[in-house]
Amino acid sequence: MLTRIEAIRPELRKSERKVADIVLAQPNRIITTSIAVLADKAGVSEPTVIRFCRAIGCNGFQELKLRLAQSLASGVPYVHSDVSPNDSAAELSAKIFDRSIATLIQVRDHLNTDALQQAIDVLTQATKIEFYGHGASGIVAADAQHKFFRLGVPVIAYSDPHTHSMSAAILQPGNAVVAISHTGRSKDLLTSVRLALDAGAEVIAVTARDSPLAKMARIALFADVSEDTHTYIPMTSRIADLVIMDILAVGVALRRGPELLKKLEKTKRILVEKHLS
């Protein structure tokens, strides 16, 4: 419903857009709000609220509330990504938490599990794994290195384009690259991926659907997240990417079997010894 409202908003009358903005900003409150209160908050008349409801495909205000309530009951939070300087700490916290939760549910429901299984198979068999990413994606790459280096395979993360291009050029068959990019349009990253493919390495992309990176990689895992990255650094997309890295790491760990479990237990004992009793 919110996606539909956002899509149709530019086509609405100016007065109806005021109603749309209130619904998008406070969708959870609409199901317990009267039409009079909503009209007052938007600064419009009650008939304008009714026209807005019909414009988005509802017969009236009650159907709008019902459809919002049904979606809330399904477990998917209704969220609007915009935050405001006037938001209280409670409102800011709720928006960001709800946005993150909704993003994870969205990515979970649309993640291609066949591609995910292929990626786990490739990483399990890889003799060397390299993670490439720039900016916020570079942080995800570094986190992936931290997870994977315990799994008994040489692994490294690069966020400098000069470094990963040189490394990509000397990869070998049996090596694997995981390229992480929210947009999938970084020229430097695409260059390194092409070098890795030419060297015979497998390439797994964690990126947006239909991006140049997705089309270039052998296996693509789509983290399609609607996010404004022109002004703000990626937040919810970064969280989705981190969870995908967790899935890959756990999948590889399970495939490597009991011998790996013994190694993990050994490293855990070493870490415990470094803690205060």
BAFI-3210 file (N, C-alpha, C; in Angstrom, 3 decimals, decimal comma, padded with zeros to 6 digits):
// residues 277
n [1|2|3|4|5|6|7|8|9|10|11|12|13|14|15|16|17|18|19|20|21|22|23|24|25|26|27|28|29|30|31|32|33|34|35|36|37|38|39|40|41|42|43|44|45|46|47|48|49|50|51|52|53|54|55|56|57|58|59|60|61|62|63|64|65|66|67|68|69|70|71|72|73|74|75|76|77|78|79|80|81|82|83|84|85|86|87|88|89|90|91|92|93|94|95|96|97|98|99|100|101|102|103|104|105|106|107|108|109|110|111|112|113|114|115|116|117|118|119|120|121|122|123|124|125|126|127|128|129|130|131|132|133|134|135|136|137|138|139|140|141|142|143|144|145|146|147|148|149|150|151|152|153|154|155|156|157|158|159|160|161|162|163|164|165|166|167|168|169|170|171|172|173|174|175|176|177|178|179|180|181|182|183|184|185|186|187|188|189|190|191|192|193|194|195|196|197|198|199|200|201|202|203|204|205|206|207|208|209|210|211|212|213|214|215|216|217|218|219|220|221|222|223|224|225|226|227|228|229|230|231|232|233|234|235|236|237|238|239|240|241|242|243|244|245|246|247|248|249|250|251|252|253|254|255|256|257|258|259|260|261|262|263|264|265|266|267|268|269|270|271|272|273|274|275|276|277]
n.u [000,820|001,867|003,921|002,429|001,109|003,291|004,139|001,996|001,699|002,836|000,897|-001,360|-003,748|-002,792|-003,863|-004,572|-002,099|-001,139|-002,553|-001,557|001,099|000,858|-000,143|001,978|004,006|003,057|001,914|001,201|-000,406|-002,680|-004,623|-005,991|-007,038|-009,463|-011,391|-011,827|-009,795|-007,530|-007,991|-007,797|-005,098|-003,806|-004,648|-006,819|-010,072|-012,657|-013,949|-011,814|-010,037|-011,505|-011,498|-008,786|-008,500|-009,990|-008,483|-006,234|-007,209|-009,006|-012,290|-013,124|-012,428|-012,504|-011,872|-009,257|-008,045|-008,525|-007,020|-004,460|-004,301|-004,489|-002,094|-000,261|-000,801|000,299|002,901|004,781|006,307|004,873|006,508|007,993|010,681|011,676|013,116|012,832|014,019|012,468|011,663|011,157|013,346|012,225|010,521|012,387|013,936|011,997|011,347|013,787|014,412|012,110|012,307|014,655|013,907|011,792|013,214|014,927|013,037|011,926|014,165|014,739|012,429|012,650|015,064|017,022|017,091|018,239|020,412|021,746|022,464|024,218|026,234|027,184|028,173|030,285|031,964|032,579|034,208|036,281|039,715|040,798|039,495|038,324|037,121|035,512|034,808|033,551|033,595|030,772|030,198|032,704|033,127|031,370|032,659|035,026|033,957|032,989|035,406|036,367|034,573|034,927|037,634|038,075|037,317|039,095|040,169|042,189|041,608|040,748|040,030|039,416|039,273|040,397|040,632|042,870|044,389|042,679|042,352|044,901|045,228|043,105|043,934|045,879|044,665|043,563|042,139|039,715|039,888|037,853|035,797|033,971|031,975|030,804|028,271|026,043|024,819|025,994|027,437|029,969|032,820|035,507|035,204|033,853|035,810|037,759|036,315|036,012|038,685|039,147|037,423|038,560|040,895|040,077|038,754|035,939|033,062|031,023|028,286|026,946|024,408|022,369|019,454|019,589|021,728|024,911|026,972|025,609|024,916|027,395|028,629|029,102|027,383|024,639|023,454|020,674|020,191|017,876|017,127|015,285|016,693|017,930|020,884|022,198|022,413|022,676|024,746|024,680|022,385|020,198|020,575|023,167|022,864|021,327|023,178|025,138|023,768|023,400|026,068|026,452|024,784|026,088|028,553|027,810|026,598|028,812|030,388|028,809|028,877|031,526|031,807|032,411|035,212|035,870|034,339|035,732|038,026|036,914|036,013|038,448|039,609|037,769|038,240|040,740|040,101|038,453|040,271|041,481|039,763|038,663|038,222]
n.v [-001,212|001,305|001,541|001,815|004,237|005,995|005,771|006,787|009,310|011,712|012,167|012,966|015,446|018,635|019,007|016,399|015,220|016,171|014,632|012,145|012,436|012,507|009,942|008,376|009,179|008,517|005,820|003,737|004,949|005,650|003,650|003,874|006,339|008,907|010,025|012,725|013,661|013,012|014,620|017,119|017,117|017,065|019,386|019,669|019,119|016,777|015,495|015,629|013,760|011,456|011,484|011,082|008,458|007,023|007,551|006,006|003,512|002,569|002,124|003,844|005,628|003,766|001,349|001,884|001,980|-000,643|-002,140|-001,279|-002,251|-005,021|-005,521|-004,802|-006,812|-008,951|-008,975|-007,406|-004,413|-001,187|001,362|004,538|005,933|008,472|010,754|013,317|016,524|017,345|015,095|013,225|011,524|009,042|008,730|008,811|006,559|004,517|004,723|004,084|001,540|000,126|000,454|-000,969|-003,566|-004,069|-004,007|-006,253|-008,319|-007,971|-008,476|-011,105|-012,459|-012,242|-013,230|-015,222|-018,510|-020,636|-019,476|-018,688|-021,154|-022,044|-020,139|-020,758|-023,312|-022,722|-021,123|-022,932|-024,744|-023,181|-022,275|-019,972|-016,906|-013,730|-010,574|-007,773|-004,342|-000,965|002,041|002,050|-000,550|-001,604|-001,860|-003,935|-005,921|-006,162|-007,103|-009,556|-010,835|-011,129|-013,006|-015,201|-015,952|-017,740|-020,145|-021,854|-021,326|-019,434|-015,974|-012,619|-009,094|-006,335|-002,845|-000,819|000,366|000,183|-001,793|-004,088|-004,471|-005,184|-007,549|-009,081|-009,563|-011,517|-013,763|-017,239|-020,149|-021,748|-019,991|-017,506|-014,607|-012,262|-009,734|-006,710|-004,364|-001,714|-000,268|-001,453|-000,287|000,752|001,796|001,062|-001,254|-002,932|-003,190|-004,683|-007,012|-007,957|-008,496|-010,548|-012,538|-012,987|-014,120|-016,564|-016,975|-017,551|-015,472|-013,903|-011,829|-009,397|-007,422|-004,939|-005,867|-006,385|-004,673|-003,538|-004,995|-007,257|-008,486|-009,135|-010,896|-014,394|-015,582|-014,060|-012,375|-010,811|-007,801|-005,993|-002,925|-000,098|002,938|006,116|007,081|009,255|011,422|010,384|007,907|004,387|002,541|000,677|-001,072|-001,871|-003,348|-005,466|-006,594|-007,441|-009,473|-011,293|-012,011|-013,313|-015,537|-016,843|-017,427|-019,130|-021,151|-022,168|-023,026|-025,103|-026,868|-027,639|-029,349|-031,653|-031,471|-028,798|-027,734|-028,549|-026,976|-024,441|-024,564|-024,697|-022,179|-020,621|-021,293|-020,162|-017,459|-017,167|-017,469|-015,021|-013,348|-011,536|-013,206]
n.w [000,000|000,882|-000,963|-003,276|-002,737|-002,620|-005,261|-006,720|-005,754|-007,049|-008,983|-007,736|-006,560|-005,151|-002,572|-001,933|-001,872|000,517|002,344|001,643|002,476|005,256|005,777|004,835|006,558|009,110|009,232|011,008|012,859|011,546|011,482|013,836|013,824|013,336|010,501|010,642|012,313|010,794|008,527|009,743|010,611|008,167|007,119|005,409|003,867|004,915|002,681|000,882|001,942|001,463|-001,348|-001,759|-000,744|-002,629|-004,882|-004,499|-004,727|-002,805|-001,421|000,505|003,605|005,694|004,430|003,701|006,250|007,041|005,184|005,798|008,420|007,991|006,648|008,612|010,430|009,121|009,727|008,496|008,887|008,454|006,995|006,558|004,909|005,350|007,613|010,080|011,157|013,232|014,532|017,477|019,826|020,292|018,068|015,985|016,609|016,351|013,609|012,317|013,345|012,491|009,751|009,222|010,015|008,229|005,835|006,063|006,088|003,560|001,867|002,635|001,751|-000,976|-001,758|-003,853|-003,409|-004,759|-006,102|-003,834|-002,709|-004,697|-004,388|-001,813|-002,323|-004,132|-002,502|-000,503|-001,817|-002,652|-002,991|-002,220|-001,008|-001,853|-000,812|-002,132|-001,872|-001,722|000,287|002,391|001,684|001,735|004,450|004,982|003,530|005,026|007,422|006,538|005,955|008,555|009,520|007,816|007,965|009,948|008,968|007,822|005,289|003,052|003,175|002,330|002,508|000,410|000,018|-001,327|-004,587|-006,332|-005,126|-005,065|-007,777|-008,678|-007,231|-008,226|-010,804|-010,587|-009,670|-009,582|-011,244|-009,245|-007,185|-005,477|-005,746|-003,888|-004,663|-003,491|-003,679|-003,397|-005,495|-007,715|-009,739|-009,696|-011,329|-010,867|-009,331|-011,109|-013,052|-011,675|-011,179|-013,792|-014,367|-012,514|-013,469|-015,980|-015,132|-014,376|-012,002|-009,784|-009,514|-007,219|-006,768|-004,608|-004,765|-006,512|-008,352|-011,882|-012,209|-013,590|-012,338|-011,358|-013,761|-014,760|-012,964|-012,062|-010,247|-008,706|-005,903|-004,837|-003,184|-003,027|-002,153|-001,387|-001,143|-000,206|-001,299|-002,141|-000,479|002,124|003,789|002,937|004,878|005,670|003,513|003,960|006,312|005,340|003,570|005,380|006,740|004,661|004,268|006,704|006,331|004,215|005,442|007,591|006,098|004,646|006,787|007,833|005,689|005,689|007,795|010,668|011,253|010,905|012,947|015,207|014,961|015,218|017,849|019,146|018,567|019,885|022,541|022,887|022,686|024,919|026,963|026,945|028,153|031,073|034,145]
ca.u [000,000|002,722|004,617|001,459|000,892|004,488|004,200|000,912|001,695|003,009|-000,285|-002,466|-003,919|-001,969|-004,513|-004,508|-000,709|-000,994|-003,056|-000,592|002,294|000,541|-000,246|003,323|004,836|002,538|000,949|000,707|-001,417|-003,885|-005,661|-006,752|-007,359|-010,725|-011,226|-011,792|-008,454|-006,599|-008,224|-007,267|-003,635|-003,353|-005,101|-007,733|-011,435|-012,928|-014,136|-010,500|-009,528|-012,242|-010,974|-007,461|-008,698|-010,435|-007,396|-005,264|-007,874|-009,880|-013,635|-013,300|-011,437|-012,520|-011,130|-007,836|-007,617|-008,563|-005,891|-003,269|-004,310|-004,190|-000,669|000,434|-000,980|001,118|004,246|005,659|006,058|004,676|007,530|008,394|012,112|012,070|013,164|012,698|014,698|011,499|011,360|011,686|014,228|011,367|010,068|013,556|014,264|010,970|011,457|014,984|014,243|011,078|012,840|015,622|013,152|011,073|014,201|015,369|011,934|011,827|015,278|014,545|011,348|012,963|016,392|017,001|017,774|019,067|021,670|022,400|023,086|025,363|027,292|027,744|028,971|031,511|032,821|033,034|035,253|037,303|041,030|041,079|038,322|038,586|035,923|035,757|033,728|033,998|032,766|030,036|030,340|034,018|032,950|030,749|033,721|035,918|033,217|032,970|036,728|036,439|033,772|035,396|039,019|038,068|036,775|040,152|040,502|042,780|040,595|041,169|039,082|040,044|038,379|041,140|040,473|044,146|044,843|041,911|042,553|046,145|045,004|042,202|044,663|046,739|043,886|043,669|040,948|039,550|039,716|036,523|035,644|032,628|031,952|029,652|027,989|024,608|024,356|026,555|027,841|031,303|033,700|036,684|034,804|033,549|037,088|038,390|035,528|036,376|040,029|039,017|036,813|039,557|041,911|039,488|038,129|034,481|032,661|029,688|027,942|025,858|024,145|021,002|018,996|019,753|022,875|026,028|027,692|024,794|024,982|028,750|029,019|028,563|026,266|024,223|022,519|020,096|019,760|017,160|016,658|015,040|017,396|018,527|022,317|022,792|022,698|023,077|025,447|023,750|022,153|019,459|021,196|024,358|022,399|020,942|024,405|025,777|023,031|023,731|027,401|026,256|024,208|027,143|029,551|027,233|026,427|030,119|030,800|028,058|029,346|032,878|031,642|032,906|036,602|035,866|033,771|036,822|038,885|036,182|036,020|039,809|039,789|036,911|038,928|041,815|039,479|037,953|041,424|041,847|038,758|038,767|037,351]
ca.v [000,000|002,495|001,623|002,349|005,653|006,722|005,776|007,586|010,628|012,850|012,352|013,432|016,888|019,180|018,755|014,959|014,907|016,453|013,440|011,075|012,647|012,109|008,483|007,823|009,503|007,912|004,791|002,935|005,698|005,866|002,646|004,260|007,763|009,182|010,803|014,137|013,949|012,967|015,821|018,264|017,055|017,368|020,723|019,557|018,756|015,338|014,986|015,459|012,473|010,425|011,476|010,452|007,015|006,478|007,686|004,923|002,229|002,176|002,671|004,905|005,701|002,529|000,328|002,232|001,541|-002,098|-002,664|-001,016|-003,174|-006,365|-005,602|-004,800|-008,130|-009,936|-008,957|-006,496|-003,065|-000,103|002,332|005,539|006,062|009,841|011,214|014,760|017,162|017,534|013,811|012,967|010,353|007,856|008,612|008,469|005,166|003,652|004,741|003,390|000,119|-000,441|000,412|-002,069|-004,818|-004,242|-004,304|-007,638|-009,181|-007,837|-009,187|-012,540|-013,018|-012,177|-013,775|-016,437|-019,543|-021,454|-018,741|-018,731|-022,473|-022,060|-019,326|-021,543|-024,394|-022,133|-020,681|-024,123|-025,397|-022,212|-022,373|-018,633|-016,040|-012,302|-009,739|-006,424|-003,385|000,409|002,796|001,222|-001,950|-002,029|-002,294|-005,264|-006,834|-006,395|-007,950|-010,901|-011,412|-011,508|-014,225|-016,322|-016,381|-018,854|-021,342|-022,712|-021,041|-018,094|-014,981|-011,239|-008,088|-005,140|-001,732|000,097|-000,132|-000,186|-003,049|-005,260|-004,711|-005,952|-008,889|-009,785|-009,944|-012,687|-014,894|-018,475|-021,005|-022,303|-018,855|-016,891|-013,205|-011,790|-008,291|-006,146|-002,994|-001,397|000,129|-002,323|000,550|001,304|001,451|000,353|-002,593|-003,690|-003,503|-005,776|-008,220|-008,447|-009,071|-011,816|-013,502|-013,314|-014,963|-017,880|-017,061|-017,446|-014,182|-013,811|-010,429|-009,032|-006,130|-004,691|-006,595|-005,733|-003,762|-004,066|-005,996|-008,476|-009,108|-009,579|-011,972|-015,724|-015,776|-012,769|-012,367|-009,478|-007,105|-004,839|-002,072|001,284|003,761|007,330|007,106|010,475|012,309|009,612|006,653|003,257|002,014|-000,588|-001,982|-002,420|-004,380|-006,622|-007,219|-008,123|-010,715|-012,216|-012,540|-014,286|-016,755|-017,510|-017,955|-020,280|-022,210|-022,772|-023,722|-026,354|-027,762|-028,102|-030,510|-031,776|-031,043|-027,355|-027,473|-028,704|-025,802|-023,307|-024,721|-024,383|-020,727|-020,062|-021,473|-019,166|-016,162|-017,183|-017,278|-013,615|-012,590|-011,524|-014,196]
ca.w [000,000|000,916|-002,247|-004,242|-002,425|-003,045|-006,718|-007,295|-005,118|-007,969|-009,826|-006,900|-006,388|-004,081|-001,283|-001,684|-001,512|001,950|003,038|001,370|003,294|006,636|005,802|004,665|007,723|010,339|008,811|012,116|013,610|010,741|011,746|015,036|013,668|012,639|009,283|011,023|012,837|009,674|007,726|010,493|010,575|006,807|006,753|004,269|004,240|004,946|001,314|000,248|002,434|000,728|-002,725|-001,681|-000,589|-003,916|-005,848|-004,300|-004,940|-001,693|-001,541|001,489|004,674|006,468|003,686|003,838|007,582|007,060|004,417|006,599|009,561|007,486|006,366|009,893|011,043|008,414|010,295|007,773|009,389|007,508|007,317|005,581|005,180|005,671|008,993|010,132|012,292|014,317|015,160|018,815|019,854|020,185|016,682|015,182|016,904|015,761|012,145|011,847|013,658|011,620|008,387|009,157|010,094|006,970|004,798|006,202|005,661|002,103|001,229|002,913|000,935|-002,403|-002,026|-004,672|-002,625|-005,658|-006,253|-002,527|-002,589|-005,608|-003,788|-000,709|-002,943|-004,674|-001,405|000,213|-002,604|-003,047|-002,358|-001,720|-001,150|-001,710|-000,731|-002,636|-001,647|-001,487|001,215|003,341|001,257|002,197|005,840|004,890|003,076|006,168|008,359|005,949|006,177|009,970|009,710|006,999|008,164|010,898|008,322|007,289|003,900|002,937|002,847|002,531|002,028|-000,146|-000,304|-002,189|-005,964|-006,926|-004,533|-005,511|-009,213|-008,813|-006,706|-009,139|-012,012|-010,356|-009,146|-010,339|-011,173|-007,905|-006,285|-005,572|-005,360|-003,542|-004,916|-002,773|-004,097|-003,342|-006,828|-008,739|-010,864|-009,490|-012,453|-010,367|-008,911|-012,328|-013,690|-010,929|-011,418|-015,123|-014,243|-011,793|-014,385|-017,000|-014,498|-014,139|-010,677|-009,700|-008,956|-006,616|-006,532|-003,699|-005,390|-006,957|-009,538|-013,190|-012,227|-014,379|-011,554|-011,336|-015,079|-015,022|-012,050|-012,355|-009,321|-008,149|-004,786|-004,925|-001,973|-003,583|-001,064|-001,799|-000,165|-000,744|-000,999|-002,684|000,650|003,297|003,525|003,008|006,219|005,646|002,544|004,630|007,236|004,517|003,072|006,511|007,003|003,574|004,595|007,792|005,746|003,455|006,382|008,293|005,103|004,381|008,007|007,926|004,628|005,980|008,658|012,047|011,411|011,093|014,261|016,181|014,847|015,777|019,305|019,589|018,543|020,920|023,827|022,930|022,964|026,292|027,847|026,931|028,900|032,521|034,771]
c.u [000,855|003,489|003,705|001,233|002,082|004,549|003,176|000,909|001,869|001,781|-001,473|-002,580|-003,084|-002,557|-004,454|-003,085|-000,448|-001,465|-002,065|000,628|002,057|000,488|001,128|004,180|004,383|001,526|000,382|-000,412|-002,731|-004,995|-006,473|-007,171|-008,685|-010,443|-011,125|-010,402|-007,431|-006,742|-007,640|-005,738|-003,090|-003,738|-006,000|-009,125|-011,606|-013,210|-012,806|-009,876|-010,197|-011,730|-009,592|-007,603|-009,095|-009,315|-006,378|-005,918|-008,719|-011,247|-013,876|-012,254|-011,374|-011,752|-009,630|-007,299|-007,547|-007,357|-004,561|-003,166|-003,968|-002,699|000,164|000,355|-000,118|002,558|005,215|005,366|005,812|005,633|007,684|009,816|012,509|012,071|013,176|013,480|013,776|011,141|011,939|012,604|013,415|010,911|011,215|013,937|013,279|011,102|012,640|014,909|013,243|011,564|013,817|014,910|012,444|012,022|014,643|014,284|011,802|012,921|015,138|013,529|011,675|014,334|016,274|017,786|018,602|020,428|022,456|023,110|024,309|026,541|027,966|028,628|030,312|032,475|033,358|034,219|036,419|038,611|041,478|039,851|038,742|037,267|036,288|034,543|034,298|033,071|032,103|030,123|031,710|033,982|032,323|031,794|034,662|035,249|033,168|034,320|036,857|035,680|034,423|036,804|039,124|037,695|037,833|040,469|041,129|041,744|041,133|040,102|039,848|038,976|039,079|041,112|041,782|044,601|044,033|042,021|043,838|045,956|044,137|042,943|045,498|045,996|044,022|042,337|040,887|039,452|038,322|036,573|034,183|032,663|030,659|029,454|026,487|024,067|024,832|027,072|029,220|032,246|034,902|036,347|034,519|034,831|037,764|037,637|035,860|037,763|039,970|038,427|037,805|040,640|041,387|038,851|036,609|034,138|031,214|029,428|026,812|025,509|022,677|020,694|019,189|020,890|023,966|026,806|026,931|024,889|026,360|029,119|028,426|027,337|025,926|023,191|021,979|019,658|019,070|016,514|016,477|015,637|018,031|019,993|022,996|023,199|023,267|023,870|024,441|023,618|021,441|020,057|022,438|023,956|022,012|022,172|025,119|025,091|023,313|025,120|027,310|025,744|025,280|028,161|029,036|027,049|027,726|030,591|030,103|028,540|030,723|032,913|032,328|034,335|036,693|035,341|034,845|037,738|038,212|036,163|037,390|040,030|038,934|037,577|040,045|041,247|038,997|039,103|041,858|040,861|039,061|037,800|036,304]
c.v [001,265|002,671|002,223|003,836|006,484|006,845|006,728|009,024|011,784|013,147|012,900|014,954|017,345|018,874|017,269|014,522|015,187|015,258|012,292|011,209|012,243|010,592|007,838|008,037|008,774|006,806|003,986|003,631|005,840|004,894|002,964|005,723|007,924|010,026|012,287|014,532|013,974|014,215|017,053|018,293|017,454|018,768|020,736|019,217|017,236|014,777|014,792|014,137|011,328|010,334|010,820|008,937|006,379|006,531|006,559|003,544|001,729|002,823|003,831|004,803|004,405|001,417|000,612|001,732|000,016|-002,684|-002,402|-002,011|-004,598|-006,536|-005,589|-006,170|-009,186|-009,949|-008,062|-005,074|-002,096|001,005|003,338|005,915|007,460|010,084|012,728|015,323|017,357|016,235|013,764|011,753|009,078|007,634|008,205|007,012|004,223|003,579|003,915|001,905|-000,523|-000,547|-000,756|-003,421|-005,099|-004,608|-005,757|-008,613|-009,161|-008,628|-010,692|-013,153|-013,040|-012,743|-015,096|-017,531|-020,490|-020,793|-018,759|-020,071|-022,584|-021,280|-020,075|-022,656|-023,856|-021,765|-021,865|-024,761|-024,469|-022,430|-021,033|-017,775|-014,591|-011,541|-008,329|-005,549|-002,018|001,082|001,893|-000,259|-002,496|-002,498|-003,687|-006,299|-007,174|-007,300|-009,387|-011,592|-011,913|-012,810|-015,429|-016,795|-017,527|-020,180|-022,188|-022,514|-019,645|-017,074|-013,587|-010,307|-006,869|-004,068|-000,668|-000,429|-000,530|-001,555|-004,229|-005,486|-005,514|-007,384|-009,713|-010,315|-011,203|-013,839|-016,095|-019,214|-021,695|-021,232|-018,266|-015,447|-012,960|-010,268|-007,710|-004,697|-002,756|-001,054|-000,811|-001,567|001,194|000,842|000,633|-001,081|-003,484|-004,085|-004,686|-007,084|-008,809|-009,086|-010,433|-012,899|-013,944|-014,237|-016,366|-018,053|-017,009|-016,100|-014,245|-012,337|-010,330|-007,593|-005,994|-005,473|-005,737|-004,709|-004,354|-005,153|-007,313|-009,225|-009,698|-010,808|-013,308|-016,009|-014,420|-012,981|-010,955|-008,966|-005,832|-004,041|-000,668|002,205|004,953|007,381|008,336|011,423|011,546|008,375|005,511|002,739|000,670|-001,570|-002,626|-003,537|-005,641|-007,354|-007,991|-009,455|-011,741|-012,823|-013,575|-015,616|-017,542|-018,149|-019,185|-021,451|-022,925|-023,565|-025,079|-027,355|-028,346|-029,162|-030,473|-031,285|-029,542|-027,002|-027,579|-027,484|-024,575|-023,356|-024,357|-022,872|-020,057|-020,182|-020,441|-017,789|-016,077|-016,916|-015,809|-012,736|-012,596|-012,531|-013,518]
c.w [000,000|-000,385|-003,304|-004,002|-002,893|-004,564|-007,326|-006,783|-006,102|-008,815|-009,045|-006,937|-005,194|-002,709|-000,918|-001,317|-000,036|002,781|002,870|002,271|004,745|006,748|005,698|005,915|008,979|010,026|009,967|012,901|012,857|011,108|012,996|014,989|012,934|011,404|009,599|011,518|011,711|008,810|008,411|010,446|009,210|006,365|005,539|004,785|004,261|003,557|000,566|000,676|001,678|-000,713|-002,764|-001,600|-001,922|-004,965|-005,712|-004,344|-003,796|-001,866|-000,589|002,582|005,472|005,749|003,745|005,178|007,656|006,344|005,127|007,751|009,128|007,212|007,636|010,553|010,378|008,896|009,569|008,226|008,241|007,885|006,197|005,915|005,625|007,169|008,970|011,309|013,492|015,026|016,572|018,752|019,695|018,751|015,767|015,360|016,234|014,250|011,665|012,144|012,699|010,185|008,221|009,153|008,768|005,834|004,861|005,756|004,144|001,399|001,435|001,955|-000,553|-002,748|-002,780|-003,960|-003,487|-005,865|-004,950|-002,330|-003,493|-005,014|-002,641|-001,253|-003,445|-003,547|-000,603|-000,494|-002,935|-002,288|-001,796|-001,970|-000,943|-001,736|-001,181|-002,328|-001,359|-000,470|002,240|002,978|001,633|003,645|005,871|004,476|004,233|007,206|007,852|006,128|007,613|010,234|009,028|007,349|009,165|010,238|007,615|005,826|003,849|002,464|003,142|001,964|001,547|-000,399|-001,150|-003,627|-006,628|-006,422|-005,051|-007,010|-009,446|-008,337|-007,651|-010,353|-011,832|-009,669|-010,072|-010,319|-009,809|-006,843|-006,483|-005,092|-005,004|-003,657|-004,349|-003,192|-004,101|-004,731|-007,922|-009,942|-010,686|-010,604|-011,986|-009,971|-010,119|-013,064|-013,007|-011,110|-012,779|-015,092|-013,554|-012,684|-015,458|-016,451|-014,184|-012,790|-010,793|-009,052|-008,491|-006,334|-005,515|-004,059|-005,769|-008,227|-010,795|-013,227|-013,115|-013,640|-011,533|-012,658|-015,363|-014,193|-012,479|-011,497|-008,713|-007,049|-004,663|-003,558|-002,433|-002,462|-001,601|-000,748|-000,847|-000,343|-001,596|-001,556|001,827|002,878|003,626|004,436|006,154|004,647|003,154|005,579|006,470|004,006|004,178|006,812|005,913|003,803|005,721|007,244|005,002|004,397|007,107|007,331|004,802|005,590|008,132|006,891|004,943|007,087|010,012|012,250|011,631|012,477|015,341|016,157|015,457|017,302|019,875|019,623|019,607|022,291|023,977|023,271|024,410|027,267|027,921|027,688|030,388|033,114|035,649]
res [m|l|t|r|i|e|a|i|r|p|e|l|r|k|s|e|r|k|v|a|d|i|v|l|a|q|p|n|r|i|i|t|t|s|i|a|v|l|a|d|k|a|g|v|s|e|p|t|v|i|r|f|c|r|a|i|g|c|n|g|f|q|e|l|k|l|r|l|a|q|s|l|a|s|g|v|p|y|v|h|s|d|v|s|p|n|d|s|a|a|e|l|s|a|k|i|f|d|r|s|i|a|t|l|i|q|v|r|d|h|l|n|t|d|a|l|q|q|a|i|d|v|l|t|q|a|t|k|i|e|f|y|g|h|g|a|s|g|i|v|a|a|d|a|q|h|k|f|f|r|l|g|v|p|v|i|a|y|s|d|p|h|t|h|s|m|s|a|a|i|l|q|p|g|n|a|v|v|a|i|s|h|t|g|r|s|k|d|l|l|t|s|v|r|l|a|l|d|a|g|a|e|v|i|a|v|t|a|r|d|s|p|l|a|k|m|a|r|i|a|l|f|a|d|v|s|e|d|t|h|t|y|i|p|m|t|s|r|i|a|d|l|v|i|m|d|i|l|a|v|g|v|a|l|r|r|g|p|e|l|l|k|k|l|e|k|t|k|r|i|l|v|e|k|h|l|s]
***
